[in-house]
Amino acid sequence: MAITLNNGFQMPIIGLGVWRMEKKAIKDLIIESIKIGFRHFDCASDYKNEAEVGEALCEAIKTGLVTREELFITTNLWNTDHGHVVEACKHSLKKLQLDYLDLYLVHFPISIRHTGIGATGSPLDEDGVLDIETNISLETTWHAMEDLVSMGLVRSIGISNYDIFLTRDCLAYSKIKPAVNQIETHPYFQRESLVKFCQKHGICVTAHTPLGGADANTKRFGTVSCLDDPILKGIAEKYKKTVAQIVLRWGIQRNTVVIPKTSKSERLKENFKVLEFELAKEDMDVIQAIDKNYRSNIQPAKFWGIDLYA
């Protein structure tokens, strides 16, 4: 099951995110996920595990488990490399052992002090606040992203963590429109206006943190997980599915791509099985009503000394 992007390429509607995935576990997990049926893998330079992902993909291709053409590989431009887009992309390609990317995203709509290609830190100034660059615009970054397409390094380009207004601006100055906007969205943070705006203008929405971060964000940020919601638990009982399966299926039926992360074999199988059932409209409506406008991934405010979303 796939979504057709605005440039004609197909993007599998469910993928595997590799954020916070232990390096030593990546190879086995990716090989197993490919055997289950996953073809879409969401990476980022900032996750610091592109090399391990690349080793797994290389082995899967060499052994005939899958062909490169069957895979859809995404990675992200980190904030420190906005002035070095081509070099950063080539660096990621080398680590991933690929000749091209299916999708390359601007990870955050912010440029910060360059610290070297592949050095994905978040440098702070003397006041302990993120050291933001003021001489590189998002428009400049986007035009450099467009160059990657003409160079054959990337098939599709997109944005990540952009709100409606930044997305609108990107549409205005782009020669190649963004194919994707990857954002946090889940039942507690539905962002209906942003999702509909993107879809209206031909931009596919990918849901990162599609399960609301679950236990990982609860431990990391102290946020509440939608997987504990009694309404969602009731719907899960009705369909004899897990709450996570209900949440992922809800995301798919919104026509958003979902990229859940898991390090557990049984969860990989459960997540992929969301393609095997469908939620009734009345249950989709019930889930829509539990929106709390509640962001669970609050990394910028916690680590950067600023709230990027304020």
C-alpha positions in Angstrom: 0.0 0.0 0.0 1.5 3.3 -1.1 0.9 7.0 -1.6 1.7 8.6 -4.9 3.8 11.7 -4.3 3.4 14.9 -6.3 6.3 13.9 -8.6 4.8 10.5 -9.4 7.0 8.4 -7.1 5.4 5.9 -4.8 6.0 6.0 -1.1 5.0 3.0 1.1 2.4 4.1 3.6 4.1 2.4 6.5 7.8 2.5 7.3 10.2 1.8 10.0 11.7 4.7 11.9 15.2 4.2 13.2 15.5 7.1 15.8 16.8 5.9 19.1 17.4 2.4 17.7 20.5 0.8 19.2 23.3 0.4 16.7 24.0 -3.2 17.6 20.4 -4.2 17.0 19.8 -2.4 13.7 21.1 -5.0 11.3 19.0 -7.8 12.6 15.9 -5.6 12.9 16.1 -4.2 9.4 16.7 -7.6 7.9 13.8 -9.0 9.8 11.6 -6.1 8.9 12.3 -6.6 5.2 11.4 -10.3 5.5 8.1 -9.2 7.1 7.4 -6.8 4.2 8.7 -3.4 5.2 10.3 -1.5 2.3 10.3 2.0 3.7 13.0 3.1 6.2 13.2 6.6 7.8 16.7 7.7 8.8 18.4 10.9 9.7 22.0 12.1 10.0 21.2 13.2 13.5 20.3 9.7 14.6 24.0 8.8 14.3 23.2 5.3 12.9 23.2 5.8 9.1 26.3 3.6 8.8 24.6 0.7 10.6 21.5 1.1 8.5 23.7 1.1 5.4 25.3 -2.2 6.3 22.0 -3.8 6.8 20.6 -2.5 3.5 23.7 -3.6 1.7 23.5 -7.1 3.0 19.8 -7.4 2.2 20.4 -6.3 -1.4 23.5 -8.4 -1.9 21.8 -11.6 -0.6 18.8 -11.0 -2.9 16.4 -10.4 -0.1 15.3 -7.2 -1.7 16.3 -5.0 -4.7 17.3 -1.4 -4.3 14.4 -0.4 -6.5 11.9 -2.0 -4.0 13.2 0.1 -1.2 12.2 3.6 -0.2 15.0 5.3 1.9 14.6 8.6 3.6 17.1 10.6 5.5 17.4 14.2 6.8 19.6 17.3 6.5 20.7 18.3 9.9 20.4 21.9 11.2 24.2 22.5 11.1 24.5 21.7 7.4 22.0 24.2 5.8 24.9 25.9 4.1 26.4 22.6 3.0 23.5 20.7 1.5 25.2 18.8 -1.3 28.1 17.7 0.9 25.8 16.6 3.7 23.7 14.6 1.3 26.7 12.9 -0.2 28.0 12.1 3.3 24.7 10.4 4.2 24.7 8.5 0.9 28.2 7.2 1.6 27.2 6.0 5.1 24.0 4.4 3.8 25.9 2.8 0.9 23.5 4.1 -1.7 23.7 5.9 -5.0 20.6 7.9 -4.5 18.0 8.7 -1.8 14.2 8.3 -2.4 13.5 11.2 -0.1 15.7 13.9 1.5 14.1 16.2 4.1 15.1 19.4 5.8 15.0 18.1 9.4 14.0 21.3 11.1 13.2 24.8 9.7 16.3 26.3 11.4 19.9 26.7 10.5 22.5 26.7 13.3 26.3 27.1 13.4 28.1 24.7 11.1 30.3 22.3 13.0 31.6 20.1 10.2 29.9 17.7 7.7 28.4 14.8 9.6 28.9 16.4 13.0 25.3 16.5 14.1 25.5 18.5 17.3 23.4 21.4 18.5 26.0 24.0 19.4 24.9 26.5 22.0 26.1 30.1 22.4 27.6 31.6 25.5 24.2 32.0 27.1 23.4 28.3 26.6 20.9 29.0 23.8 21.0 27.4 20.4 23.5 29.2 18.2 21.3 30.1 15.3 22.7 31.2 11.9 21.1 34.4 10.6 22.7 34.5 7.1 21.2 31.3 5.6 17.5 31.5 4.8 15.2 28.6 4.4 14.7 29.6 0.8 18.5 29.3 0.2 18.4 25.9 1.8 15.5 24.8 -0.3 17.1 25.8 -3.6 20.1 23.8 -2.6 17.8 20.8 -2.0 16.4 21.3 -5.5 19.9 21.0 -6.9 20.1 17.5 -5.4 17.3 16.4 -7.7 18.9 17.8 -10.8 22.2 16.1 -9.8 20.4 12.7 -9.5 21.4 12.3 -5.9 17.8 12.5 -4.7 14.4 11.5 -6.2 12.2 13.5 -3.9 12.7 16.4 -1.5 10.7 17.5 1.4 10.4 19.3 4.7 10.0 18.3 8.3 8.6 20.0 11.3 7.3 22.9 9.2 4.0 24.6 10.3 1.4 26.0 7.9 3.1 29.3 7.4 6.6 28.0 6.7 5.0 25.4 4.4 3.1 28.1 2.6 6.4 30.1 2.1 8.1 27.0 0.8 5.4 26.5 -1.8 5.8 30.2 -2.8 9.6 30.1 -3.4 10.0 26.5 -4.6 10.8 25.5 -8.2 10.3 21.9 -7.0 7.4 21.7 -4.5 8.1 19.7 -1.4 6.8 16.1 -1.8 6.5 15.5 1.9 6.1 17.3 5.2 7.1 15.0 8.1 5.5 16.2 11.4 4.5 14.9 14.8 0.9 13.8 14.6 -1.1 11.2 16.6 -4.5 11.0 18.2 -3.5 13.5 21.0 -1.9 15.9 18.5 -3.9 15.6 15.3 -3.0 19.0 13.7 -5.9 18.7 11.3 -5.5 22.2 9.8 -1.8 21.5 8.9 -2.5 18.0 7.6 -5.4 19.3 5.4 -3.4 22.3 4.2 -0.5 20.0 3.1 -2.8 17.5 1.4 -4.8 20.3 -0.4 -1.5 21.5 -1.9 -0.2 18.1 -2.9 2.2 17.6 -0.1 2.1 14.1 1.5 2.1 14.2 5.3 4.3 11.7 7.1 3.6 11.2 10.8 6.7 10.9 12.9 5.9 9.9 16.5 2.7 8.3 15.2 2.2 6.5 18.5 2.7 9.6 20.5 6.2 8.5 21.6 4.8 5.8 23.9 7.0 4.8 26.8 10.1 6.4 25.2 8.7 9.9 25.3 7.1 9.4 28.7 10.6 8.5 30.1 12.5 11.1 28.1 10.1 14.1 28.3 7.6 13.2 31.0 4.7 13.3 28.5 1.5 11.3 28.5 1.0 8.5 26.0 -2.2 8.2 24.0 -1.7 4.5 24.1 -3.1 4.6 27.6 -6.3 6.3 26.6 -9.4 4.4 27.7 -11.3 5.3 24.5 -8.5 3.9 22.3 -8.3 0.8 24.5 -12.1 0.3 24.0 -11.7 0.5 20.2 -8.8 -1.9 20.3 -11.0 -4.4 22.2 -13.7 -4.0 19.7 -11.4 -4.9 16.8 -9.3 -7.4 18.8 -6.2 -5.4 18.0 -3.5 -3.6 20.1 -4.0 0.1 20.8 -0.9 0.8 18.7 -2.4 -1.0 15.8 -5.6 1.1 16.1 -3.5 4.3 16.3 -1.4 3.4 13.2 -4.5 2.4 11.2 -6.2 5.7 12.1 -3.1 7.5 10.7 -3.2 5.5 7.5 -6.9 6.2 7.0 -6.1 9.9 7.3 -3.9 9.4 4.2 -0.8 10.0 6.2 2.3 7.9 6.0 3.3 6.4 9.4 6.8 5.5 10.5 6.6 3.8 13.9 9.9 2.9 15.6 10.3 -0.4 17.5 13.2 -2.6 18.6 11.0 -5.6 19.3 10.4 -8.4 16.8 6.8 -9.0 17.8 6.0 -5.3 17.4 7.4 -5.2 13.9 4.9 -7.9 12.9 2.0 -6.2 14.7 2.8 -2.9 13.1 2.8 -4.3 9.6 -0.5 -6.1 10.1 -2.3 -2.7 10.3 -2.7 -3.1 6.5 -5.0 -6.0 7.1 -8.0 -4.3 8.6 -10.0 -1.1 8.4 -11.6 1.2 11.0 -15.3 2.1 10.6 -16.1 5.8 10.1 -17.8 6.0 13.5 -14.6 4.9 15.1 -12.5 7.3 13.1 -14.9 10.1 14.3 -14.5 8.9 17.9 -10.7 9.1 17.7 -10.9 12.6 16.1 -12.8 13.8 19.1 -10.0 12.9 21.6 -7.5 15.4 20.1 -5.8 17.3 23.0 -3.4 19.5 20.9 -0.7 17.8 22.9 2.8 17.6 21.6 4.8 14.7 23.1 8.1 15.2 21.4 9.4 18.4 23.1 13.1 18.0 22.3 13.8 21.6 21.2 12.5 23.2 24.4 14.4 20.6 26.5 17.7 20.6 24.9 18.1 23.8 22.8 17.3 26.5 25.4 14.5 27.8 23.1 11.1 26.6 22.1 11.2 26.3 18.3 7.4 26.1 18.2 6.6 29.1 20.3 
